[in-house]
Amino acid sequence: MKLKNLRKKIRRLEKRLQEGPKKLAKLRRKLEAVEAAKAMKASRKSAARATAARPIAKSSAKTAEAKKPATGRKAKRKLNLSPERRAQLAAAMKARWAAKRVAEAGAKTASSDNQHSASESTPQESGPDGV
């Protein structure tokens, strides 16, 4: 192997070894950030479940809303829709929901029909000698 090529290979290897720890550190930071976000989401979810499980009177609900800081939530984006488009979307969603209800009802009746037909066919007919 030529001296020039050997020097090049050594230089490349040294560079790669220097970049290795940087990449590893970067990936570890990324992993920690993802784990922290996951933990935050889980704690938020459990807190939401706890507040939903607790019954709130109407009068105290207003005061509870006033005490809550609004900084934790992101503002919901308002869609710039024309009234015609809004009505069109509402009609489409209602049609989709109706189709879903019909499909669920059909699935329930089909499953109950299958249960009845299976139970009707299972009794064995007795022969002429009663056995």
RASULFEN-V715427 format. One record per residue. N is the residue number from 1. RES is the residue in three letters. OMEGA is omega in radians with two decimals (999 if undefined). Layout:
n/res/omega
N/RES/OMEGA
N/RES/OMEGA
This chain:
n/res/omega
1/MET/-3.12
2/LYS/-3.12
3/LEU/-3.12
4/LYS/-3.13
5/ASN/3.13
6/LEU/3.10
7/ARG/3.12
8/LYS/-3.12
9/LYS/3.13
10/ILE/3.13
11/ARG/3.14
12/ARG/3.14
13/LEU/3.11
14/GLU/3.13
15/LYS/-3.13
16/ARG/3.13
17/LEU/3.09
18/GLN/-3.12
19/GLU/-3.10
20/GLY/3.14
21/PRO/3.11
22/LYS/3.13
23/LYS/3.14
24/LEU/3.13
25/ALA/3.14
26/LYS/3.13
27/LEU/3.11
28/ARG/3.10
29/ARG/3.13
30/LYS/3.12
31/LEU/3.12
32/GLU/-3.14
33/ALA/3.14
34/VAL/3.11
35/GLU/3.12
36/ALA/3.12
37/ALA/3.13
38/LYS/3.12
39/ALA/3.12
40/MET/-3.14
41/LYS/-3.14
42/ALA/-3.14
43/SER/3.09
44/ARG/-3.12
45/LYS/-3.13
46/SER/3.10
47/ALA/3.12
48/ALA/3.11
49/ARG/-3.12
50/ALA/3.14
51/THR/3.12
52/ALA/-3.13
53/ALA/-3.11
54/ARG/3.10
55/PRO/-3.10
56/ILE/3.06
57/ALA/-3.08
58/LYS/-3.10
59/SER/-3.14
60/SER/3.13
61/ALA/-3.14
62/LYS/-3.13
63/THR/3.12
64/ALA/3.12
65/GLU/-3.13
66/ALA/-3.11
67/LYS/-3.08
68/LYS/3.05
69/PRO/-3.10
70/ALA/-3.08
71/THR/-3.07
72/GLY/-3.08
73/ARG/3.06
74/LYS/-3.12
75/ALA/3.13
76/LYS/-3.09
77/ARG/3.14
78/LYS/3.14
79/LEU/3.10
80/ASN/-3.10
81/LEU/3.01
82/SER/3.13
83/PRO/3.14
84/GLU/-3.12
85/ARG/3.11
86/ARG/3.12
87/ALA/3.14
88/GLN/3.12
89/LEU/3.12
90/ALA/3.12
91/ALA/3.14
92/ALA/3.13
93/MET/3.12
94/LYS/3.10
95/ALA/3.14
96/ARG/3.14
97/TRP/3.12
98/ALA/3.12
99/ALA/3.13
100/LYS/3.11
101/ARG/3.13
102/VAL/3.14
103/ALA/3.11
104/GLU/3.12
105/ALA/3.11
106/GLY/3.14
107/ALA/3.13
108/LYS/-3.12
109/THR/3.13
110/ALA/3.14
111/SER/3.12
112/SER/3.07
113/ASP/3.12
114/ASN/3.13
115/GLN/-3.13
116/HIS/-3.11
117/SER/3.12
118/ALA/-3.12
119/SER/3.13
120/GLU/-3.09
121/SER/-3.10
122/THR/-3.14
123/PRO/-3.13
124/GLN/3.12
125/GLU/3.14
126/SER/-3.12
127/GLY/-3.12
128/PRO/3.14
129/ASP/3.02
130/GLY/3.14
131/VAL/999
